[in-house]
Amino acid sequence: MPLKNKISISWFRVIYLILVAIAMYLLASQISQLKGSIGHLKASNKIDDLIVLIFVISTYFFAALTYFSISLKPIKYLRTLIIQFGISTLNKFLPAGLGTISGNYAYLHKSGHSKDQSVAIVATDSIIGVIANLLLLTILIAYLPFSKFNHLPIKTDLILIIILAILLVAAVILSVPIWRRNILKRLKSILHDIYYYRFLKKKLFYGLLCQIGLTLAYVLALSFSLKSVSVSIPIGSVMVAYSFAIWLGTVIPAPGGAGSVDAGLVSGLLIFKISLPQVVAAVIIFRLISFWLPAVIGIAPLVWSYRRRYL
């Protein structure tokens, strides 16, 4: 491995360890309040927990239906569904969704798609997933102005600091030639990938509907996780917290979003005047059912997929 790559990887690990250390410190400072989360977990409504499980399972149906809709060649829906469960386990071991990307690419390529077509489908799935999330947030903000949300007051100074920090990071990235070239290369690659769909607008539309359904299913699962510990907030607030956690998990590429998504969910929900013990209990329920349980359930489908040479 080139020395340059070794240095970049080591720096990534250092930054990641620093972020983990900060999170652990913040967690330790609140440990007295977190003890109350155990009581909320024990008293959680099991019917609501079951509803969370149903919504989480439905996300795999939507994910399979998305690929079934945007696939450039015929694929079997039931097989795609089983493989999505297997890929969910694979994704727990790789950062930044690489398990999902590589798994679906392998499946599509072995289903008769060319390498370029497989890349195009996976890239399109990611793109319409982002669009679905942003579309839901846009509708939310348009019909439910932020002033109507029951949230903690956010100081103007803090907002300005966040905006300046984002602009500074963007300026630094664009000022480094190699990073700027990589971004432009990535954009060109995305444009090339969606070239396949210039005459397939219906496929994109159906895929977008599936991604909207998938996102809503996760948001509803989180909503019922909160309801399970006697917390009731508007679905719009849940959507904001969920989106924040997903974007944070993308920025901090931990395997399967472990740690980063959890921290994002806790931070996002605390804004809406919910006690820390209840937030932690709800997030534990949501992540146990949406993250850890599928990781176990997906082992058998993953082994089956490899034995049948679908991956």
N, C-alpha and C positions, 0 to 999 in steps of 0.2 A: 504493500500500500504506500502511495506517495507520502512524503513528509507533510505536505500541505494538507492532505486529507486527515492525517493523524492529528494535526494541530487543531483543525476545525472541529473534529469530533470531540477532542478533549475539552475545548472551550465550551461546546454544547453541554457536555456533562457537568462542567463547573457551574454554568448558569442554571442548569436544571437542579443541581444539588443545593444551590443557594436559594432558589425558589421553594424547594421542599423544606429547607431549614427554616425559612421565614414562616411558611405555613404551619410547621410543627410548633414554632414558638407561639404563634397566634392561637393555635389550638390549645397549647398548654396553659396559656394565660386565661383561657375560658373554661378550664377543666371543671371548675366547681359548678358552673351552669350546665355543663354537658351531662352531669350525672342525672339530671332530671329527664334526659332523653330516654334513658332505660325504662323509666316508668311509662312514658308515652308509647314506647314500642310494645311493652307488655299489654297495655290497654288499647292497642290499635284495633280498629274495627275490621274483623276478618273478612266481612263481605266486601268492604271497600278494597281490601288487599286483593281479593279475588278479581274484582273489576279491573284493578291495575294490571293483573296478570293477563286478563282477556285483551285489554288494549295493547299491551306489549306484544302479545302473540300476533295480533292483527297487523302490527308493523311489518312483520315478515311476509305476510300475504301481500301487503302493499309494495314492499321492496321487490318481491318476485314478479308482481303484476307490472311494475315499472319496466323491468328488463324484458318481460314478455311483450310489452307495448312498443318499446323503442328498438327492439332487436331488428337487425337488418335481414336476418334469415329466420325461418321458423324454429322455435325452441319449445319444448314441452313445459307447460306451466308447473305441473306437480313436481317434476324433476328440478326445476329452477327453485321452487319453494324449499325442497329438502336441502338443496345446496346452499341456500341463503342461511339456513340454520347452521350448517357446517362452517360456512365462512364467518359467521358471528363468533365462533370459537377461535378461528384463525386470527381474527382481528384483535383479540385480546392480547396477543403476543407481539404485535407490531405497532409502531407509533404512527400517528397522523392518518389513521384509516388505511394504511398500506395493505393490511390484511384483506380488507374489503376490495380494494382496487386490484391487487394482484390475483386474488381468488376469482373475482368475476371476469377478469381478463383471461385467465387460464380456462375457465369454463366456456366462455364465448368462443375462444380460439379453437377449443376441442369440439365445439358444436358446429363447426363448419365455417366460421367467420375467418377472414384473413386477419393478419396482425393489425393492419391499419384500421380495419372495421371494428375489431375488438377494442382497440384504444379509443376509437371514436365513440362507441357506445358507452364505455365506462366514463369517459370525459363528459359526455352529454348527460349521463345520469347525475354526475356531480354538479354540473352547471344548473340543471333544472331543479336540483335539490336546494341550491342556494337561492335560486329565483323564487321557489315556493316559500322558503322561509322569509325572504324579504317582502314578498307579496302579502303574506299574512300579517307581517309587522306593519306594513304600509296601511293596510285596511284597518288594522287595530288603531293606529295613531290617528287616522282620518276620522274614524267614528267614535273613538274614545280618547280625547285629548289627554295628555299626560297629567294635566291639572286635576282630572277627575279620579286619578288613581290614589288610593290611600297609602301613600308612601312617606318615608322620612324626608324632611326637608334637605334638599341638596344645595350646597352653597355655590354661588356663581363663580367664586374663585376656584373651586374644585373643578367645575366644568371647563373653565378656561385653561387650567393646568393640564387636564386630560387632552383637550384639543391641541394645545401647544406641543405636548409630548408626542401625539400621533403625527403632527406635521414635522416634528424634528426627526422622528424615526423614518418617515417617508423621505425626507430630504437627505438623510444619511445614506439610505439604501440607494436612492437614485444617483447620489454623488459618486458611488463606488462603481467604476466601469464594469467589472465582472458581474456584479449584482444587477446592474441596469440591463446588461446584455441578456442575463438569464431571464429577467422579467419579460423583456421583449420577445425572447425566444419562446417563452411559455405562452404568451398571448398569441403569437403566430401559430403555435401548435394547436391551441384551442380553436382558433378560426379555421384551421385546416380540418380539425376533427368534425366540427359541425357542418362542414361542406357536404357531407353525405346526406344531411337532412334538409337540404335546400328545397327539395320537392316532396318532403314527407312531413308536412306541417301537422297532419292529424296525429301522427305518431308522437310528435313533440307535445301536442295538446293533451293526449291521453296520459303520457308520461308525467306531465306537470300535474294533472289531476291526482294521479297516484301518489306523487311526492307530497302534495298538499294533504292528502289523506294520511300519509305516513307521519308527517309532522304533527297534525292534529291529534293523532292517536297517542303519540308520545306526550304531548301537552296535556291531554285528558288523563293519561296515566299518572302524570305528576300531580294533576289537580286532585285526583282521588287518593293519592298518597298523602296529600295534605289533609284531605277530608277524613282520612283514616285516623289522624291524630287530632281531630276536632278543630281543624283550621279551615276557614272558608274565605277565599279571596276571589275576585273576578277572574274569569278565564284569561282576560287580557293581561292581567298582572302575571299570571303563570306563564303566558307566552313570552313576555319580556324576560323573565328570569331564565326560562329554558333557552331562549335564543342567546342570551349573554353567556350561559354556560357552554353552549355548543361552540360559539366563536372563540371562547377562551380555550376550550379543548383543542381547537384548530391551531391557535397561536402557540400553545405549549404542547408539542407533539408527544405526549406520554402514551405508552401502549394502551390502546382502547380508551384513551381519555381518562385513565385511572388517576385520581387525585386532582387533575386540572378541572374536569367537568364537575366533580363533587364540590370542589372549592367554589366554582362558578355558581352552582345551584344554591349553595348556602349563602354566598354573598348576595346573589340576585334576589333571593327570597327575603333576606333580612331587611332589605330596603322597604318592604311592604308591611312594616310594623308587626312582624311575627316574632315571638320569643325564640331565642336561640335553641333551647331544648326541643321545641316543637319542630323547628326547621331541620335540625340535625336528624331527628327521628323520621321525619317525612322523607328526607333525602336518602337515608339508609334504606327505608322501605322501597323507594323508587329504584335505587341502584342495585339492591339485592335482586329485585325482580327483573329489571331491564338489563342488567350487566352480568351479574354473577350466575344467576340461574340459567340464562341462555348459554353461557360458557360451558356449563356442565351438560345441558341437554344437547348441545351441538356437537359433542364429541362423537357420538354414534353416526350422525349424518356426515361428519367430516371424514371419518374412517371409511364409510360406505362410498363417499364421493371419490376418494383416492383409489379404492379397490376397483371401482368401476371405470377408473381413468377419466372421470369428468373434471378433475382438477390436476 
